[in-house]
Amino acid sequence: MKETENDKNLELIAKRLGGELNADEAKEMEQLLNNQDFKKEFENTEKIWEMSESDESDNFSADTGWESLKSRINIKQDHKYTKKLWLSLSRVAAILLLIISVAFGVQYFVNKVAVVKVTAHQNQSDRPVILPDGTKVYLNAGASLAYPKTFAKNKRIVELSGEAYFEVTHNKNYPFEIKTKYAKIKVLGTSFNVLAVPKTDSIQVAVTSGIVELTALLGNRKIQIAKGNAGVYYYSRDTLKYSDFDVNSNAWVTKKLIFTNSSLEYVTQTLEHIYGKKLTLETENIKNCRLTADFKDSNLEKILEAVKESLGLKIKKNKHGYLITGPGC
């Protein structure tokens, strides 16, 4: 069968791709490339070739290259099919390039654009992070929160390290999920405190409204925690259970402290957590001294003064914090 002009052009392309053009053919190829339609088709063919398996091109020859090229782009020798398939080549290339462009675009969006990370260098109870759905997140010192700039259509997921208080915007169709290193918390709309501080062996959740689901990632075990209750997962022991609700669990946010016949040991531990100052009890016999008092928007010094007067203690400030001494109760 007589070679058509299109077949001859394709053979030149095959030789060009394999570096097999002689001087006359190279000259002819350069002349053809002055034609913008041919140049465009050549560039599309070259891109398709480059996206093909590369191991064949290492030992590419003019004859095998031509046959391989025809095989890859499905060229038939019958003249009535050649032009149609040749014109389809650019469409195939365009589709492939579009798919690749979209894939790279999605990958870029997911990896480079979507995630926002916030780290609190000090207590941010007065400056909540507002999430895309309106949820408010208060971060304690050292806590970090990662969240997408825009939530997905069917889920709301954030990642937390440290302590945070959440006021989740209610949406029954799209659950809100908090991921930590060893557990996750799932809600529809509620308020609760999460304590997931690194270098500790537990994740604690205290619920002030609504219902929260706490799930241990190991074994996918879960518990549901209702308002006024708490749950804890000890990941070093792989233990998931309910725990006593601490009325002061979110006091670092509300600035309201409630002590009802509370031991001085509990009082000082609570104050240490909220104000970040070391409070040392000099002797064991004052640990069980009992305090009943409420504080609202009080600084640490004012609270310690009230403790001193109520329990007849002495409090001295030192370079580490405060030393509390006394005869006992």
Secondary structure, 3 states (H helix, E strand, C coil): CCCCHHHHHHHHHHHHHHCCCCHHHHHHHHHHCCCHHHHHHHHHHHHHHHHCCCCCHHHCCHHHHHHHHHHHCCCCCCHHHHHHHHHHHHHHHHHHHHHHHHHHHHHHHHHHHCEEEEECCCCCCCCCEECCCCCEEEECCCCEEEEECCCCCCCEEEEEEEEEEEECCCCCCCCEEEECCCEEEEECCCEEEEEECCCCCEEEEEEEECEEEEEECCCCEEEEEECCCEEEEECCCCEEEEECCCCCCCHHHHCEEEEEEEEHHHHHHHHHHHHCCEEEECCHHHCCCEEEEEEECCCHHHHHHHHHHHHCCEEEECCCEEEEECCCC
